[in-house]
Amino acid sequence: MGWVRYGLGDVELEKIPEIRQWLQIATREMDIRFKSSNFYSCLNRVFKDAITLSNGPMFMEKSQFGDSMVCSTFHPREIFISEDSEERVNVFHREFYLTAVNAAEKFGKEMLSTSLQKTVIDNPQTRIKFIHAVYKRDDQILDREKGIPDRPWISIYVEQEATSSDKDNKPARIAGYWSKPFMYWRFEKSSDSVYGWGIGASSLVDIFALNSVTRTNMKAGQIAVDPPMIGPTGAKGLIRTDAGGRSWVDPRHIQNVKSLVQNINYPAGLDREERLELAIRRYFLVDFFLMLNRAEHAISPEELAEKISEKAVVLGPTIGRLEYDLLEPIHDRGFEMALTERWIPEPPAILVDSLGENQRIETRYIGQLAQAQKRLFEIQQTTQTLARVGPFIEVDPAQLDWLNLDKTTPRVLRDGDWPEDEIRPPEEVAQIRENRQKALETQQALQAANEAGKVSGTAPEPGSPLAAVMGQ
């Protein structure tokens, strides 16, 4: 996948070739599933809603029409949520409308209320309000409900306007999920509310002010190029107002025709508009993201890495909530669906036996920003430390003995998300070193043989390395 890989928290367990290969297969298969669905188009909508408005809801489930996943996004105004003590959203309510005929297609006509079944026949385009609620299985609101699946998450669709006389008022659909099927990203959030707000909400006052100033400037510009005129009634129809127009009239018919509005300070209005635009750009970090394109000189690779790392630091808190609210639930849901539907093979038995109840498959992000954060906090620390130690090693190479580079090198490669199948296992590295040592010994023995033959002309001692090289 271009921006994510799956791994384990247990580094030693992940080194096992069988497990590492299974993780690579899972990564490739999930990449295919995401790309072949509508996931990325929905993710684009979620980002726009969360950043500009406040919240980005999303729902993931298996398609009813094929062996694939399908994602849905909703306007934030349709969604009502609740959260647990750790600020994780655990209740998801959505109020929405379906036409009667679409409701019959979605849920089955027999699952609708008696009155709605009649509406399907008489007026199929009537819009009916439904409520979709998702709870954890142990929520007390489900205690009296019948037919609840034995799964951790329960989804219920209810026809809101069903009357007490309608067919037991039963839900239109009850379904269960092994993993949380919804995601709800709150761009920013305070402790006194379950809902969030986005950059657009934070900059709303300046946006309204900018709209007002722009509207005023448009009027001022129009008045400046086409001002209202005042004059005697006798001059009506005698004045040309087009560009370069010349009007020649009898002085007896017109006296003192002039502009009604003069000395409009249009540049001052433009300055105010520019200041408001700059304030809004700062809210959205426009200059920050364009700093590389606006560099006044060619940027070296080291300077480029530093600037990207600076972005990583500034965006760290935002990325943290993005992962917590949206990305981690997406991969948890997608991975569970892939295992349940057998889109990926069963995990190796050694992995199943080794994973405890609190352990899980880790999601490792490998996009540019994620790599910048990792480089800043992990890899860069190693490289900077080596750079400080370097002068000591140049003075006394024996100081290198303090470093176990056989552990450092694999760690740096994995921190940089180097492909696992391109990292040699320790056994293979040991074999390469052994072969290299044998080749070196052979070369030294050959040199010794040539020199011995030239000097003494005698045969080498039986059983010696020289004899082995010479085949004796």
NURO-146741 format. One record per residue (C-alpha): x, y negated, z negated; residue number from 1; chain; residue in three letters. Coordinates in steps of 0.05 Angstrom, whole numbers, padded with zeros to 5 digits, always signed. Layout:
% residues N
x:y:z:torba:gudo:nupa
X:Y:Z:NUM:A:Ala .
...
% end
This chain:
% residues 472
x:y:z:torba:gudo:nupa
+00000:+00000:+00000:1:A:Met .
+00026:-00068:+00017:2:A:Gly .
+00016:-00098:-00052:3:A:Trp .
+00010:-00041:-00102:4:A:Val .
+00039:+00026:-00122:5:A:Arg .
+00018:+00075:-00175:6:A:Tyr .
+00064:+00100:-00230:7:A:Gly .
+00068:+00125:-00301:8:A:Leu .
+00086:+00093:-00367:9:A:Gly .
+00130:+00153:-00383:10:A:Asp .
+00193:+00140:-00341:11:A:Val .
+00222:+00210:-00353:12:A:Glu .
+00156:+00243:-00332:13:A:Leu .
+00154:+00202:-00269:14:A:Glu .
+00223:+00226:-00249:15:A:Lys .
+00196:+00297:-00237:16:A:Ile .
+00195:+00305:-00160:17:A:Pro .
+00127:+00340:-00160:18:A:Glu .
+00094:+00282:-00198:19:A:Ile .
+00131:+00228:-00159:20:A:Arg .
+00107:+00259:-00093:21:A:Gln .
+00035:+00262:-00118:22:A:Trp .
+00037:+00189:-00138:23:A:Leu .
+00062:+00170:-00068:24:A:Gln .
+00006:+00210:-00035:25:A:Ile .
-00045:+00176:-00081:26:A:Ala .
-00017:+00107:-00063:27:A:Thr .
-00021:+00121:+00012:28:A:Arg .
-00092:+00150:+00007:29:A:Glu .
-00118:+00092:-00034:30:A:Met .
-00088:+00044:+00016:31:A:Asp .
-00126:+00078:+00071:32:A:Ile .
-00191:+00078:+00031:33:A:Arg .
-00186:+00004:+00015:34:A:Phe .
-00169:-00016:+00087:35:A:Lys .
-00225:+00027:+00117:36:A:Ser .
-00278:-00004:+00072:37:A:Ser .
-00303:-00075:+00064:38:A:Asn .
-00259:-00084:+00003:39:A:Phe .
-00215:-00140:+00029:40:A:Tyr .
-00272:-00182:+00058:41:A:Ser .
-00307:-00177:-00010:42:A:Cys .
-00244:-00193:-00048:43:A:Leu .
-00237:-00257:-00007:44:A:Asn .
-00307:-00278:-00029:45:A:Arg .
-00291:-00262:-00102:46:A:Val .
-00229:-00306:-00101:47:A:Phe .
-00267:-00364:-00071:48:A:Lys .
-00324:-00359:-00122:49:A:Asp .
-00278:-00352:-00182:50:A:Ala .
-00230:-00407:-00163:51:A:Ile .
-00280:-00458:-00137:52:A:Thr .
-00341:-00443:-00179:53:A:Leu .
-00324:-00405:-00242:54:A:Ser .
-00335:-00330:-00238:55:A:Asn .
-00324:-00276:-00186:56:A:Gly .
-00369:-00214:-00192:57:A:Pro .
-00358:-00151:-00152:58:A:Met .
-00389:-00081:-00151:59:A:Phe .
-00357:-00016:-00124:60:A:Met .
-00392:+00049:-00109:61:A:Glu .
-00393:+00106:-00059:62:A:Lys .
-00428:+00092:+00006:63:A:Ser .
-00496:+00125:+00017:64:A:Gln .
-00480:+00132:+00091:65:A:Phe .
-00411:+00163:+00092:66:A:Gly .
-00352:+00189:+00054:67:A:Asp .
-00323:+00121:+00036:68:A:Ser .
-00328:+00066:-00016:69:A:Met .
-00370:+00004:-00008:70:A:Val .
-00362:-00062:-00045:71:A:Cys .
-00413:-00117:-00059:72:A:Ser .
-00405:-00189:-00081:73:A:Thr .
-00459:-00233:-00111:74:A:Phe .
-00469:-00306:-00123:75:A:His .
-00449:-00322:-00195:76:A:Pro .
-00518:-00351:-00210:77:A:Arg .
-00548:-00281:-00203:78:A:Glu .
-00504:-00250:-00256:79:A:Ile .
-00512:-00248:-00332:80:A:Phe .
-00460:-00214:-00375:81:A:Ile .
-00439:-00196:-00445:82:A:Ser .
-00371:-00176:-00472:83:A:Glu .
-00342:-00135:-00528:84:A:Asp .
-00296:-00157:-00585:85:A:Ser .
-00235:-00154:-00538:86:A:Glu .
-00268:-00200:-00487:87:A:Glu .
-00280:-00144:-00437:88:A:Arg .
-00345:-00149:-00400:89:A:Val .
-00388:-00089:-00421:90:A:Asn .
-00458:-00110:-00398:91:A:Val .
-00474:-00131:-00327:92:A:Phe .
-00543:-00158:-00307:93:A:His .
-00563:-00181:-00238:94:A:Arg .
-00628:-00213:-00217:95:A:Glu .
-00641:-00209:-00142:96:A:Phe .
-00696:-00203:-00090:97:A:Tyr .
-00712:-00149:-00039:98:A:Leu .
-00767:-00147:+00012:99:A:Thr .
-00818:-00092:-00001:100:A:Ala .
-00795:-00051:+00059:101:A:Val .
-00721:-00057:+00039:102:A:Asn .
-00738:-00035:-00032:103:A:Ala .
-00773:+00026:-00004:104:A:Ala .
-00711:+00042:+00039:105:A:Glu .
-00662:+00031:-00019:106:A:Lys .
-00698:+00068:-00074:107:A:Phe .
-00749:+00111:-00038:108:A:Gly .
-00822:+00092:-00034:109:A:Lys .
-00843:+00143:-00087:110:A:Glu .
-00798:+00109:-00138:111:A:Met .
-00833:+00042:-00132:112:A:Leu .
-00893:+00018:-00173:113:A:Ser .
-00963:+00032:-00148:114:A:Thr .
-00975:-00041:-00130:115:A:Ser .
-00909:-00046:-00093:116:A:Leu .
-00923:+00017:-00053:117:A:Gln .
-00987:-00016:-00030:118:A:Lys .
-00948:-00080:-00013:119:A:Thr .
-00900:-00039:+00030:120:A:Val .
-00959:-00021:+00075:121:A:Ile .
-00999:-00087:+00072:122:A:Asp .
-00943:-00139:+00072:123:A:Asn .
-00875:-00107:+00079:124:A:Pro .
-00836:-00173:+00082:125:A:Gln .
-00859:-00196:+00013:126:A:Thr .
-00799:-00212:-00031:127:A:Arg .
-00798:-00174:-00097:128:A:Ile .
-00753:-00190:-00156:129:A:Lys .
-00710:-00134:-00185:130:A:Phe .
-00662:-00129:-00243:131:A:Ile .
-00600:-00087:-00239:132:A:His .
-00569:-00072:-00307:133:A:Ala .
-00505:-00034:-00323:134:A:Val .
-00491:-00012:-00395:135:A:Tyr .
-00443:+00034:-00431:136:A:Lys .
-00475:+00101:-00446:137:A:Arg .
-00476:+00088:-00521:138:A:Asp .
-00513:+00022:-00517:139:A:Asp .
-00574:+00024:-00562:140:A:Gln .
-00618:-00006:-00508:141:A:Ile .
-00616:+00063:-00474:142:A:Leu .
-00638:+00102:-00536:143:A:Asp .
-00711:+00107:-00515:144:A:Arg .
-00698:+00116:-00441:145:A:Glu .
-00709:+00185:-00411:146:A:Lys .
-00667:+00219:-00358:147:A:Gly .
-00602:+00182:-00374:148:A:Ile .
-00542:+00217:-00341:149:A:Pro .
-00487:+00241:-00387:150:A:Asp .
-00435:+00193:-00361:151:A:Arg .
-00397:+00135:-00393:152:A:Pro .
-00432:+00081:-00352:153:A:Trp .
-00506:+00077:-00336:154:A:Ile .
-00538:+00036:-00279:155:A:Ser .
-00613:+00020:-00280:156:A:Ile .
-00655:-00016:-00227:157:A:Tyr .
-00721:-00044:-00252:158:A:Val .
-00777:-00077:-00214:159:A:Glu .
-00788:-00139:-00256:160:A:Gln .
-00861:-00152:-00237:161:A:Glu .
-00887:-00082:-00247:162:A:Ala .
-00949:-00083:-00291:163:A:Thr .
-00966:-00038:-00349:164:A:Ser .
-01017:-00002:-00306:165:A:Ser .
-00965:+00017:-00255:166:A:Asp .
-00941:+00089:-00255:167:A:Lys .
-00908:+00093:-00324:168:A:Asp .
-00866:+00031:-00309:169:A:Asn .
-00808:+00077:-00293:170:A:Lys .
-00742:+00048:-00266:171:A:Pro .
-00733:+00048:-00191:172:A:Ala .
-00666:+00083:-00200:173:A:Arg .
-00622:+00109:-00256:174:A:Ile .
-00550:+00129:-00240:175:A:Ala .
-00487:+00145:-00279:176:A:Gly .
-00414:+00129:-00266:177:A:Tyr .
-00350:+00159:-00293:178:A:Trp .
-00317:+00091:-00291:179:A:Ser .
-00340:+00019:-00297:180:A:Lys .
-00370:+00002:-00229:181:A:Pro .
-00369:-00074:-00235:182:A:Phe .
-00314:-00126:-00240:183:A:Met .
-00322:-00198:-00265:184:A:Tyr .
-00264:-00245:-00257:185:A:Trp .
-00265:-00309:-00298:186:A:Arg .
-00212:-00356:-00272:187:A:Phe .
-00207:-00391:-00339:188:A:Glu .
-00246:-00378:-00402:189:A:Lys .
-00255:-00408:-00471:190:A:Ser .
-00270:-00370:-00535:191:A:Ser .
-00339:-00400:-00544:192:A:Asp .
-00369:-00372:-00479:193:A:Ser .
-00370:-00307:-00442:194:A:Val .
-00370:-00343:-00375:195:A:Tyr .
-00311:-00378:-00343:196:A:Gly .
-00297:-00438:-00300:197:A:Trp .
-00254:-00449:-00239:198:A:Gly .
-00210:-00504:-00211:199:A:Ile .
-00269:-00533:-00173:200:A:Gly .
-00308:-00540:-00238:201:A:Ala .
-00249:-00573:-00273:202:A:Ser .
-00241:-00624:-00216:203:A:Ser .
-00315:-00635:-00207:204:A:Leu .
-00315:-00706:-00235:205:A:Val .
-00259:-00727:-00188:206:A:Asp .
-00294:-00692:-00130:207:A:Ile .
-00358:-00731:-00143:208:A:Phe .
-00319:-00796:-00150:209:A:Ala .
-00282:-00781:-00085:210:A:Leu .
-00347:-00768:-00048:211:A:Asn .
-00375:-00833:-00074:212:A:Ser .
-00313:-00873:-00054:213:A:Val .
-00311:-00839:+00014:214:A:Thr .
-00384:-00856:+00026:215:A:Arg .
-00371:-00929:+00007:216:A:Thr .
-00309:-00932:+00051:217:A:Asn .
-00348:-00903:+00110:218:A:Met .
-00399:-00959:+00102:219:A:Lys .
-00344:-01011:+00095:220:A:Ala .
-00309:-00985:+00158:221:A:Gly .
-00374:-00987:+00197:222:A:Gln .
-00389:-01058:+00173:223:A:Ile .
-00318:-01079:+00190:224:A:Ala .
-00323:-01057:+00263:225:A:Val .
-00397:-01072:+00272:226:A:Asp .
-00415:-01127:+00222:227:A:Pro .
-00486:-01152:+00214:228:A:Pro .
-00497:-01220:+00246:229:A:Met .
-00538:-01280:+00227:230:A:Ile .
-00560:-01336:+00272:231:A:Gly .
-00620:-01377:+00297:232:A:Pro .
-00677:-01341:+00330:233:A:Thr .
-00661:-01378:+00395:234:A:Gly .
-00597:-01337:+00401:235:A:Ala .
-00633:-01270:+00401:236:A:Lys .
-00612:-01227:+00461:237:A:Gly .
-00559:-01277:+00483:238:A:Leu .
-00499:-01248:+00445:239:A:Ile .
-00457:-01190:+00471:240:A:Arg .
-00432:-01147:+00414:241:A:Thr .
-00390:-01097:+00454:242:A:Asp .
-00314:-01097:+00450:243:A:Ala .
-00285:-01158:+00487:244:A:Gly .
-00354:-01184:+00500:245:A:Gly .
-00361:-01258:+00520:246:A:Arg .
-00425:-01296:+00509:247:A:Ser .
-00438:-01363:+00543:248:A:Trp .
-00500:-01398:+00519:249:A:Val .
-00530:-01467:+00519:250:A:Asp .
-00507:-01504:+00457:251:A:Pro .
-00579:-01527:+00448:252:A:Arg .
-00601:-01454:+00438:253:A:His .
-00550:-01432:+00386:254:A:Ile .
-00514:-01465:+00329:255:A:Gln .
-00461:-01432:+00285:256:A:Asn .
-00470:-01357:+00300:257:A:Val .
-00425:-01319:+00251:258:A:Lys .
-00414:-01253:+00216:259:A:Ser .
-00458:-01240:+00156:260:A:Leu .
-00403:-01202:+00119:261:A:Val .
-00331:-01226:+00120:262:A:Gln .
-00264:-01208:+00087:263:A:Asn .
-00280:-01135:+00071:264:A:Ile .
-00221:-01107:+00030:265:A:Asn .
-00222:-01040:+00067:266:A:Tyr .
-00148:-01020:+00051:267:A:Pro .
-00162:-01025:-00024:268:A:Ala .
-00219:-00974:-00017:269:A:Gly .
-00172:-00928:+00022:270:A:Leu .
-00120:-00932:-00033:271:A:Asp .
-00171:-00910:-00085:272:A:Arg .
-00193:-00853:-00040:273:A:Glu .
-00121:-00830:-00032:274:A:Glu .
-00110:-00830:-00108:275:A:Arg .
-00171:-00787:-00119:276:A:Leu .
-00149:-00739:-00064:277:A:Glu .
-00081:-00733:-00097:278:A:Leu .
-00113:-00717:-00165:279:A:Ala .
-00155:-00661:-00133:280:A:Ile .
-00094:-00634:-00098:281:A:Arg .
-00059:-00630:-00165:282:A:Arg .
-00116:-00590:-00194:283:A:Tyr .
-00109:-00539:-00138:284:A:Phe .
-00031:-00540:-00141:285:A:Leu .
-00027:-00556:-00067:286:A:Val .
+00041:-00591:-00071:287:A:Asp .
+00067:-00535:-00114:288:A:Phe .
+00050:-00481:-00063:289:A:Phe .
+00077:-00523:-00005:290:A:Leu .
+00143:-00542:-00039:291:A:Met .
+00182:-00492:+00004:292:A:Leu .
+00154:-00520:+00069:293:A:Asn .
+00169:-00591:+00047:294:A:Arg .
+00241:-00579:+00027:295:A:Ala .
+00287:-00635:+00052:296:A:Glu .
+00344:-00587:+00067:297:A:His .
+00356:-00514:+00085:298:A:Ala .
+00342:-00470:+00024:299:A:Ile .
+00393:-00417:+00006:300:A:Ser .
+00368:-00347:-00013:301:A:Pro .
+00387:-00361:-00086:302:A:Glu .
+00349:-00427:-00087:303:A:Glu .
+00290:-00394:-00053:304:A:Leu .
+00288:-00339:-00106:305:A:Ala .
+00291:-00392:-00161:306:A:Glu .
+00233:-00431:-00131:307:A:Lys .
+00190:-00369:-00123:308:A:Ile .
+00207:-00350:-00195:309:A:Ser .
+00184:-00419:-00216:310:A:Glu .
+00117:-00405:-00182:311:A:Lys .
+00113:-00339:-00220:312:A:Ala .
+00123:-00374:-00287:313:A:Val .
+00070:-00428:-00273:314:A:Val .
+00019:-00378:-00248:315:A:Leu .
+00034:-00326:-00301:316:A:Gly .
-00027:-00340:-00347:317:A:Pro .
-00074:-00342:-00287:318:A:Thr .
-00046:-00277:-00258:319:A:Ile .
-00054:-00244:-00327:320:A:Gly .
-00129:-00257:-00329:321:A:Arg .
-00135:-00237:-00256:322:A:Leu .
-00105:-00169:-00271:323:A:Glu .
-00145:-00161:-00336:324:A:Tyr .
-00213:-00179:-00307:325:A:Asp .
-00208:-00158:-00234:326:A:Leu .
-00148:-00120:-00207:327:A:Leu .
-00140:-00068:-00262:328:A:Glu .
-00215:-00050:-00262:329:A:Pro .
-00213:-00046:-00186:330:A:Ile .
-00157:+00005:-00186:331:A:His .
-00187:+00044:-00245:332:A:Asp .
-00253:+00049:-00208:333:A:Arg .
-00221:+00065:-00141:334:A:Gly .
-00175:+00118:-00170:335:A:Phe .
-00232:+00152:-00207:336:A:Glu .
-00275:+00153:-00144:337:A:Met .
-00217:+00182:-00104:338:A:Ala .
-00207:+00238:-00155:339:A:Leu .
-00281:+00252:-00162:340:A:Thr .
-00294:+00253:-00087:341:A:Glu .
-00228:+00291:-00074:342:A:Arg .
-00200:+00237:-00030:343:A:Trp .
-00133:+00252:-00063:344:A:Ile .
-00108:+00320:-00086:345:A:Pro .
-00113:+00343:-00157:346:A:Glu .
-00055:+00319:-00200:347:A:Pro .
+00000:+00370:-00216:348:A:Pro .
-00014:+00413:-00276:349:A:Ala .
+00049:+00387:-00311:350:A:Ile .
+00021:+00316:-00306:351:A:Leu .
-00048:+00336:-00333:352:A:Val .
-00016:+00373:-00391:353:A:Asp .
+00032:+00316:-00407:354:A:Ser .
-00017:+00257:-00405:355:A:Leu .
-00048:+00241:-00472:356:A:Gly .
-00116:+00210:-00484:357:A:Glu .
-00089:+00139:-00487:358:A:Asn .
-00044:+00146:-00426:359:A:Gln .
-00065:+00127:-00356:360:A:Arg .
-00040:+00117:-00286:361:A:Ile .
-00005:+00050:-00282:362:A:Glu .
-00017:+00000:-00226:363:A:Thr .
+00048:-00034:-00204:364:A:Arg .
+00041:-00096:-00161:365:A:Tyr .
+00094:-00105:-00108:366:A:Ile .
+00072:-00169:-00073:367:A:Gly .
+00118:-00229:-00069:368:A:Gln .
+00091:-00262:-00132:369:A:Leu .
+00093:-00197:-00172:370:A:Ala .
+00164:-00185:-00149:371:A:Gln .
+00183:-00256:-00168:372:A:Ala .
+00156:-00246:-00238:373:A:Gln .
+00192:-00179:-00245:374:A:Lys .
+00256:-00209:-00217:375:A:Arg .
+00252:-00266:-00265:376:A:Leu .
+00237:-00226:-00328:377:A:Phe .
+00272:-00160:-00314:378:A:Glu .
+00319:-00156:-00255:379:A:Ile .
+00346:-00226:-00262:380:A:Gln .
+00365:-00214:-00334:381:A:Gln .
+00408:-00155:-00313:382:A:Thr .
+00442:-00192:-00255:383:A:Thr .
+00456:-00254:-00298:384:A:Gln .
+00486:-00212:-00353:385:A:Thr .
+00531:-00175:-00304:386:A:Leu .
+00552:-00243:-00276:387:A:Ala .
+00573:-00266:-00345:388:A:Arg .
+00611:-00201:-00358:389:A:Val .
+00645:-00202:-00290:390:A:Gly .
+00703:-00248:-00308:391:A:Pro .
+00722:-00203:-00367:392:A:Phe .
+00722:-00141:-00322:393:A:Ile .
+00768:-00177:-00272:394:A:Glu .
+00817:-00191:-00328:395:A:Val .
+00812:-00122:-00358:396:A:Asp .
+00778:-00069:-00315:397:A:Pro .
+00774:-00023:-00376:398:A:Ala .
+00717:-00067:-00401:399:A:Gln .
+00674:-00033:-00348:400:A:Leu .
+00675:+00029:-00392:401:A:Asp .
+00623:-00005:-00437:402:A:Trp .
+00571:-00001:-00381:403:A:Leu .
+00533:+00061:-00362:404:A:Asn .
+00518:+00042:-00290:405:A:Leu .
+00488:+00111:-00276:406:A:Asp .
+00429:+00086:-00317:407:A:Lys .
+00430:+00013:-00297:408:A:Thr .
+00428:+00025:-00222:409:A:Thr .
+00366:+00070:-00220:410:A:Pro .
+00330:+00023:-00268:411:A:Arg .
+00343:-00038:-00224:412:A:Val .
+00321:+00001:-00162:413:A:Leu .
+00256:+00021:-00195:414:A:Arg .
+00245:-00048:-00224:415:A:Asp .
+00250:-00073:-00153:416:A:Gly .
+00200:-00020:-00130:417:A:Asp .
+00250:+00014:-00085:418:A:Trp .
+00214:+00074:-00052:419:A:Pro .
+00222:+00135:-00096:420:A:Glu .
+00236:+00181:-00037:421:A:Asp .
+00297:+00138:-00021:422:A:Glu .
+00327:+00145:-00091:423:A:Ile .
+00369:+00207:-00097:424:A:Arg .
+00356:+00252:-00157:425:A:Pro .
+00413:+00259:-00208:426:A:Pro .
+00430:+00329:-00185:427:A:Glu .
+00441:+00305:-00113:428:A:Glu .
+00483:+00247:-00137:429:A:Val .
+00526:+00295:-00178:430:A:Ala .
+00535:+00340:-00118:431:A:Gln .
+00556:+00282:-00074:432:A:Ile .
+00607:+00260:-00125:433:A:Arg .
+00634:+00332:-00132:434:A:Glu .
+00641:+00338:-00056:435:A:Asn .
+00676:+00270:-00054:436:A:Arg .
+00724:+00293:-00108:437:A:Gln .
+00739:+00358:-00072:438:A:Lys .
+00751:+00320:-00007:439:A:Ala .
+00799:+00274:-00043:440:A:Leu .
+00836:+00332:-00075:441:A:Glu .
+00840:+00367:-00007:442:A:Thr .
+00869:+00304:+00025:443:A:Gln .
+00920:+00296:-00030:444:A:Gln .
+00939:+00370:-00024:445:A:Ala .
+00948:+00363:+00051:446:A:Leu .
+00993:+00303:+00042:447:A:Gln .
+01033:+00341:-00010:448:A:Ala .
+01039:+00401:+00037:449:A:Ala .
+01066:+00359:+00093:450:A:Asn .
+01117:+00327:+00048:451:A:Glu .
+01137:+00394:+00017:452:A:Ala .
+01145:+00427:+00085:453:A:Gly .
+01189:+00372:+00109:454:A:Lys .
+01233:+00374:+00047:455:A:Val .
+01240:+00447:+00028:456:A:Ser .
+01213:+00488:+00085:457:A:Gly .
+01189:+00539:+00033:458:A:Thr .
+01121:+00570:+00027:459:A:Ala .
+01074:+00543:-00028:460:A:Pro .
+01064:+00581:-00092:461:A:Glu .
+01007:+00633:-00087:462:A:Pro .
+00942:+00610:-00120:463:A:Gly .
+00962:+00536:-00121:464:A:Ser .
+00917:+00483:-00091:465:A:Pro .
+00969:+00474:-00037:466:A:Leu .
+00964:+00547:-00019:467:A:Ala .
+00888:+00543:-00016:468:A:Ala .
+00892:+00484:+00032:469:A:Val .
+00942:+00521:+00076:470:A:Met .
+00901:+00585:+00074:471:A:Gly .
+00953:+00626:+00036:472:A:Gln .
% end
